[in-house]
Amino acid sequence: MSTDSVSLGKQLWRGLGLAVRDAAKEGVLATYRNEYDLGFDEAAQICMGVLSDATDELLAKMKSGNLSKQEQALYARLTELTSEMEGRLRSACAAEPTRAALPPPSGTPPRKPNQLS
């Protein structure tokens, strides 16, 4: 066996190892992104639910004709906040999560708060 064939064999194995490592890394990142998306959606639903419950309660009271001036102002403000929050959540959802938002892989030592990526 010549030195060139051993060297070529090592290069092939190294290239294969790097390809496997990169594929595994991409798989882990895809899983983290999916978990991030699921968590974001759940948090958004909770926030919108809180506003919706408060608004629905006042709306039911309004339909019965028993809404005071103060409650009318509160209903108007809650409606504005709901619209604003929905817009902000949509724009935040459209943004790709940053590396800092993704949890580190298990077994990775925790990063210091001032440590750069």
N, C-alpha and C positions, 0 to 999 in steps of 0.2 A: 504494500500500500504506500502510495507516495504521500509526501507532506502536503501537497496541494489538495488531495482528496480528503485528508483528515481535516484540513483547514476549511474546505468547502462544507464538509459535514457539520463542523462546529458552527459555521455561519448559518446553515439551514436550521439547525436546532435552536440557535439563538433567535433567529427570525421567527420561528414557530412559537417559541416561548414568549416573545414580545407581543405577537399577535394574540395569543391566548390571554395574556395579561391585559392588553388593551380591551379585548372583548369583555372580559370579566369586569373591568373598571366601568365600561359603558353600561353594562347590565346593572351594576350597583347604582350608578347615577340615575338610570331610568327608574329604578325602584324608589329611590329617594324623591325624585321629581313627582312620581305618582303619589307617594305618601304626602308630600307637601301639598299637592293639589287637593287631595281628599281632606286634609286638615283645614286648608283654607276654605273649602266649600262648607265644611261643617261649622266653622267659626262664623262665616258670613251668614249662614242660615240662622244661627243662634242670635246674632246681632239684629238681623232683619225681623226675626220672630218677636224679640222684645219690643221693638218699635211697633210692629203690627198688632200685638196684643193690646198695647196701650191705646193705639189709634182705634182699634175695633171697639174697645170698651167705651170710648168717648163717642164713637159713631152710633153705637146702639143707644146711648143716652140721648144723643141729638135727635134720633128718629122718634123717640118718645116725647120730644119737646121739652126736656128738662135740663138743657145745657146752659149753664150760667155764662156770662160774658168772659169770665176768667177761663172757664173750660173751653170756650170757643177759641180763645187765643192759644191755649195749650194745644188744642186739636190742630190749629193752623201751623203751629211751630213743629209739632210732631210730623205732620205731613211734609213740611219743608226738609226736616232732618232725614226722613225716610228717603226722599228723593236724592238728597245730597249723599247719603251713605251708599245708596245703590250705585250712584255714579262713581264714587271713589272705589268701591269694591270692584266694579267692573274694570276700571283702569288698573287697579292693583293686580287683578286676576290676569289681565292681558300681559303683564310684565313677567318676564322669566325670573324664577327665584334666583337669588344671588347665592354664591357658594357659601356665604356665611349663614344663610337661612337653612341650609341642609345639615342634618346631624352628621357627626363624624362616624365612619364605619366602626363597628364594635371592635374593641381591642386597641383602638387608637387612643393615645394619651390625650387628655383634655388640653385645649389650647388656652394660653393665657389671653386675657381680654385685650391686651395691647399688642399681641403678636399679629403680624401681617401674614396674609395668605401667600 
